[in-house]
């Protein structure tokens, strides 16, 4: 059985990383694994898709924390 998807592990970040840290790391990894610069574009596409999934999950999660924390009240 495959382990659960851990977006922090995919991006190489500690749990509880800030939105700024998440965004910075995502951009770094995406530049490194972009299909246009990779020697293996097919694999790079797979990696970029996984990075995107992790990024979206974490940004949504951290956004919910901001909203639930009533920072807009």
DSSP file (Angstrom, degrees, kcal/mol; ACC not computed):
  #  RESIDUE AA STRUCTURE BP1 BP2  ACC     N-H-->O    O-->H-N    N-H-->O    O-->H-N    TCO  KAPPA ALPHA  PHI   PSI    X-CA   Y-CA   Z-CA
    1    1 A X              0   0    0      0, 0.0     2,-0.2     0, 0.0     0, 0.0   0.000 360.0 360.0 360.0 137.0    0.0    0.0    0.0
    2    2 A X        -     0   0    0      1,-0.1     3,-0.1     3,-0.0     0, 0.0  -0.518 360.0-111.4 -78.3 141.0    1.3    3.4   -0.9
    3    3 A X        -     0   0    0     -2,-0.2    -1,-0.1     1,-0.1     3,-0.1  -0.279  43.7 -87.1 -66.5 157.0    1.9    6.0    1.8
    4    4 A X        -     0   0    0      1,-0.1     2,-0.4     2,-0.0    -1,-0.1  -0.310  50.6 -96.0 -63.5 148.7   -0.4    9.0    2.1
    5    5 A X        -     0   0    0     -3,-0.1     2,-0.6     1,-0.1    -1,-0.1  -0.539  38.6-165.7 -69.2 122.4    0.7   12.0    0.0
    6    6 A X     >  -     0   0    0     -2,-0.4     4,-2.2     1,-0.1     3,-0.3  -0.908   8.4-168.4-114.1 102.8    2.6   14.4    2.2
    7    7 A X  H  > S+     0   0    0     -2,-0.6     4,-1.9     1,-0.2     6,-0.2   0.820  87.8  57.0 -62.7 -30.3    2.9   17.8    0.5
    8    8 A X  H  >>S+     0   0    0      2,-0.2     5,-2.9     1,-0.2     4,-0.7   0.912 108.4  47.1 -65.3 -40.5    5.5   19.0    3.0
    9    9 A X  H >45S+     0   0    0     -3,-0.3     3,-0.6     3,-0.2    -2,-0.2   0.906 108.6  54.8 -66.7 -41.7    7.7   16.0    2.1
   10   10 A X  H 3<5S+     0   0    0     -4,-2.2    -1,-0.2     1,-0.3    -2,-0.2   0.905 115.9  38.2 -58.3 -42.3    7.3   16.6   -1.6
   11   11 A X  H 3<5S-     0   0    0     -4,-1.9    -1,-0.3    -5,-0.2    -2,-0.2   0.513 111.1-121.3 -88.4  -4.8    8.5   20.2   -1.3
   12   12 A X  T <<5 +     0   0    0     -4,-0.7     2,-0.3    -3,-0.6    -3,-0.2   0.882  65.5 137.2  68.8  38.3   11.1   19.3    1.3
   13   13 A X      < -     0   0    0     -5,-2.9    -1,-0.2    -6,-0.2     2,-0.2  -0.825  57.8-108.0-116.4 153.9    9.7   21.6    4.0
   14   14 A X    >   -     0   0    0     -2,-0.3     3,-1.3     1,-0.1     2,-0.1  -0.500  48.4 -92.5 -74.0 150.5    9.1   21.2    7.7
   15   15 A X  T 3  S+     0   0    0      1,-0.3    -1,-0.1    -2,-0.2     0, 0.0  -0.391 114.6  32.6 -60.7 137.7    5.5   20.8    8.8
   16   16 A X  T 3  S+     0   0    0      1,-0.2    -1,-0.3    -3,-0.1    -2,-0.1   0.585  81.5 163.5  89.5  11.2    4.0   24.2    9.7
   17   17 A X    <   -     0   0    0     -3,-1.3    -1,-0.2     1,-0.1    -4,-0.0  -0.266  40.5-107.0 -60.5 150.5    6.1   26.1    7.1
   18   18 A X     >  -     0   0    0      1,-0.1     4,-2.5     4,-0.0     5,-0.2  -0.282  24.1-108.8 -76.1 164.3    4.8   29.6    6.3
   19   19 A X  H  > S+     0   0    0      1,-0.2     4,-2.5     2,-0.2     5,-0.2   0.886 121.5  53.4 -58.4 -39.1    3.0   30.6    3.1
   20   20 A X  H  > S+     0   0    0      1,-0.2     4,-2.3     2,-0.2    -1,-0.2   0.913 109.4  47.0 -63.7 -43.8    6.1   32.6    2.1
   21   21 A X  H  > S+     0   0    0      2,-0.2     4,-2.5     1,-0.2     5,-0.2   0.898 112.3  50.8 -64.3 -41.0    8.4   29.5    2.6
   22   22 A X  H  X S+     0   0    0     -4,-2.5     4,-2.5     2,-0.2    -2,-0.2   0.942 112.0  46.0 -62.1 -48.6    6.0   27.3    0.7
   23   23 A X  H  X S+     0   0    0     -4,-2.5     4,-2.3     1,-0.2    -2,-0.2   0.914 113.3  49.3 -62.4 -44.4    5.9   29.7   -2.2
   24   24 A X  H  X S+     0   0    0     -4,-2.3     4,-2.1    -5,-0.2    -1,-0.2   0.933 113.9  44.7 -62.0 -47.4    9.6   30.2   -2.3
   25   25 A X  H  X S+     0   0    0     -4,-2.5     4,-2.6     2,-0.2     5,-0.2   0.896 111.3  53.9 -66.2 -40.5   10.4   26.5   -2.2
   26   26 A X  H  X S+     0   0    0     -4,-2.5     4,-2.7    -5,-0.2    -1,-0.2   0.937 110.2  47.0 -58.8 -47.2    7.8   25.7   -4.8
   27   27 A X  H  X S+     0   0    0     -4,-2.3     4,-2.1     2,-0.2    -1,-0.2   0.894 111.4  51.4 -64.0 -39.9    9.2   28.2   -7.3
   28   28 A X  H  X S+     0   0    0     -4,-2.1     4,-1.8     1,-0.2    -2,-0.2   0.947 114.6  42.2 -60.5 -49.2   12.8   26.9   -6.7
   29   29 A X  H  X S+     0   0    0     -4,-2.6     4,-2.2     1,-0.2    -2,-0.2   0.876 111.8  54.2 -68.0 -37.6   11.8   23.3   -7.4
   30   30 A X  H  < S+     0   0    0     -4,-2.7     4,-0.3    -5,-0.2    -1,-0.2   0.896 108.1  49.8 -65.6 -38.9    9.6   24.2  -10.3
   31   31 A X  H >< S+     0   0    0     -4,-2.1     3,-0.8    -5,-0.2    -1,-0.2   0.914 112.9  47.7 -62.3 -41.9   12.5   26.0  -12.0
   32   32 A X  H 3< S+     0   0    0     -4,-1.8    -2,-0.2     1,-0.2    -1,-0.2   0.854 120.5  36.2 -67.3 -36.1   14.8   23.1  -11.4
   33   33 A X  T 3< S+     0   0    0     -4,-2.2    15,-0.3    -5,-0.1    -1,-0.2   0.123  81.0 136.7-108.7  20.5   12.3   20.5  -12.7
   34   34 A X    X>  -     0   0    0     -3,-0.8     3,-1.6    -4,-0.3     4,-1.2  -0.472  59.7-128.0 -68.7 136.9   10.7   22.5  -15.5
   35   35 A X  T 34 S+     0   0    0      1,-0.3    -1,-0.1     2,-0.2     6,-0.1   0.777 105.8  60.8 -57.5 -27.8   10.2   20.4  -18.7
   36   36 A X  T 34 S+     0   0    0      1,-0.2    -1,-0.3     8,-0.1     5,-0.1   0.721 114.7  32.4 -73.7 -20.2   12.0   23.0  -20.8
   37   37 A X  T <4 S+     0   0    0     -3,-1.6    -1,-0.2    -6,-0.1    -2,-0.2   0.489  98.9  98.9-113.0  -6.0   15.2   22.8  -18.9
   38   38 A X     <  -     0   0    0     -4,-1.2     3,-0.3     1,-0.1    -5,-0.1  -0.513  68.1-138.6 -85.2 150.1   15.2   19.1  -17.9
   39   39 A X  S    S+     0   0    0      1,-0.3     2,-0.4    -2,-0.2    -1,-0.1   0.711 105.3  43.5 -74.3 -21.7   17.1   16.4  -19.7
   40   40 A X  S  > S+     0   0    0      1,-0.1     4,-2.6     2,-0.0    -1,-0.3  -0.763  70.1 179.6-125.2  83.5   14.0   14.1  -19.3
   41   41 A X  H  > S+     0   0    0     -2,-0.4     4,-2.1    -3,-0.3     5,-0.1   0.818  80.0  55.3 -57.1 -34.9   11.0   16.3  -20.1
   42   42 A X  H  > S+     0   0    0      2,-0.2     4,-1.6     1,-0.2    -1,-0.2   0.944 112.5  41.4 -65.2 -46.7    8.5   13.5  -19.5
   43   43 A X  H  > S+     0   0    0     -3,-0.2     4,-2.4     1,-0.2    -2,-0.2   0.892 112.4  55.8 -66.1 -39.5    9.7   12.9  -16.0
   44   44 A X  H  X S+     0   0    0     -4,-2.6     4,-2.8     1,-0.2    -1,-0.2   0.870 104.5  53.8 -61.5 -36.7   10.0   16.6  -15.4
   45   45 A X  H  X S+     0   0    0     -4,-2.1     4,-2.1    -5,-0.2    -1,-0.2   0.915 108.9  48.6 -63.8 -42.4    6.3   17.0  -16.3
   46   46 A X  H  X S+     0   0    0     -4,-1.6     4,-2.0     2,-0.2    -2,-0.2   0.920 113.3  46.9 -62.3 -44.4    5.4   14.3  -13.7
   47   47 A X  H  X S+     0   0    0     -4,-2.4     4,-2.7     1,-0.2    -2,-0.2   0.920 110.9  51.7 -64.7 -44.1    7.5   16.0  -11.0
   48   48 A X  H  X S+     0   0    0     -4,-2.8     4,-2.4   -15,-0.3    -1,-0.2   0.881 109.2  51.1 -61.0 -38.3    6.1   19.5  -11.9
   49   49 A X  H  X S+     0   0    0     -4,-2.1     4,-2.1     2,-0.2    -1,-0.2   0.901 111.1  47.6 -65.6 -40.7    2.5   18.0  -11.6
   50   50 A X  H  X S+     0   0    0     -4,-2.0     4,-2.3     2,-0.2    -2,-0.2   0.893 111.6  50.3 -67.6 -39.9    3.4   16.6   -8.2
   51   51 A X  H  X S+     0   0    0     -4,-2.7     4,-2.7     1,-0.2    -2,-0.2   0.913 110.2  50.8 -62.4 -42.5    4.9   19.9   -7.0
   52   52 A X  H  X S+     0   0    0     -4,-2.4     4,-2.6     2,-0.2     5,-0.2   0.897 109.4  50.3 -62.6 -41.2    1.8   21.7   -8.2
   53   53 A X  H  X S+     0   0    0     -4,-2.1     4,-2.3     2,-0.2    -1,-0.2   0.930 112.6  46.5 -62.9 -45.7   -0.4   19.4   -6.3
   54   54 A X  H  X S+     0   0    0     -4,-2.3     4,-2.4     2,-0.2     5,-0.2   0.919 112.8  50.3 -63.2 -43.8    1.6   19.8   -3.1
   55   55 A X  H  X S+     0   0    0     -4,-2.7     4,-2.7     1,-0.2     5,-0.3   0.933 111.1  47.6 -61.5 -47.7    1.7   23.6   -3.5
   56   56 A X  H  X S+     0   0    0     -4,-2.6     4,-2.3     1,-0.2     5,-0.2   0.910 112.1  50.7 -61.4 -42.5   -2.1   23.8   -4.0
   57   57 A X  H  X S+     0   0    0     -4,-2.3     4,-2.3    -5,-0.2    -1,-0.2   0.933 114.2  43.2 -61.4 -46.1   -2.8   21.6   -1.0
   58   58 A X  H  X S+     0   0    0     -4,-2.4     4,-2.9     2,-0.2     5,-0.2   0.886 113.4  50.1 -70.7 -38.5   -0.5   23.6    1.3
   59   59 A X  H  X S+     0   0    0     -4,-2.7     4,-1.9    -5,-0.2    -1,-0.2   0.889 112.9  47.3 -67.9 -36.9   -1.7   27.0    0.1
   60   60 A X  H  X S+     0   0    0     -4,-2.3     4,-2.2    -5,-0.3    -2,-0.2   0.919 113.3  49.1 -66.7 -42.6   -5.3   26.0    0.6
   61   61 A X  H  X S+     0   0    0     -4,-2.3     4,-1.6    -5,-0.2    -2,-0.2   0.926 113.6  44.7 -62.7 -46.2   -4.5   24.6    4.0
   62   62 A X  H  X S+     0   0    0     -4,-2.9     4,-1.7     1,-0.2    -1,-0.2   0.837 111.0  54.7 -70.5 -30.9   -2.6   27.7    5.1
   63   63 A X  H  X S+     0   0    0     -4,-1.9     4,-2.6    -5,-0.2    -1,-0.2   0.909 105.9  52.1 -66.8 -40.8   -5.4   30.0    3.7
   64   64 A X  H  X S+     0   0    0     -4,-2.2     4,-3.0     1,-0.2     5,-0.2   0.885 107.4  53.2 -61.5 -37.8   -8.0   28.1    5.8
   65   65 A X  H  X S+     0   0    0     -4,-1.6     4,-1.3     2,-0.2    -1,-0.2   0.893 109.7  48.2 -64.3 -38.8   -5.9   28.7    8.9
   66   66 A X  H  <>S+     0   0    0     -4,-1.7     5,-1.5     2,-0.2     6,-0.2   0.939 114.9  44.5 -65.6 -47.3   -5.8   32.4    8.1
   67   67 A X  H ><5S+     0   0    0     -4,-2.6     3,-1.5     1,-0.2     5,-0.3   0.922 114.8  47.6 -64.8 -45.0   -9.6   32.6    7.5
   68   68 A X  H 3<5S+     0   0    0     -4,-3.0    -1,-0.2     1,-0.3    -2,-0.2   0.737 102.9  64.0 -70.2 -21.4  -10.4   30.5   10.6
   69   69 A X  T 3<5S-     0   0    0     -4,-1.3    -1,-0.3    -5,-0.2    -2,-0.2   0.416 108.1-126.2 -81.0   3.3   -8.0   32.6   12.7
   70   70 A X  T X 5 +     0   0    0     -3,-1.5     3,-1.2     1,-0.1    -3,-0.2   0.835  57.5 150.6  56.3  37.0  -10.3   35.6   12.0
   71   71 A X  T 3 <S+     0   0    0     -5,-1.5    -1,-0.1     1,-0.2    -4,-0.1   0.624  70.7  55.7 -71.6 -10.8   -7.5   37.7   10.7
   72   72 A X  T 3         0   0    0     -5,-0.3    -1,-0.2    -6,-0.2    -2,-0.1   0.395 360.0 360.0-100.4   2.1  -10.0   39.5    8.6
   73   73 A X    <         0   0    0     -3,-1.2    -1,-0.2     0, 0.0    -2,-0.1   0.474 360.0 360.0 -79.1 360.0  -12.3   40.5   11.4
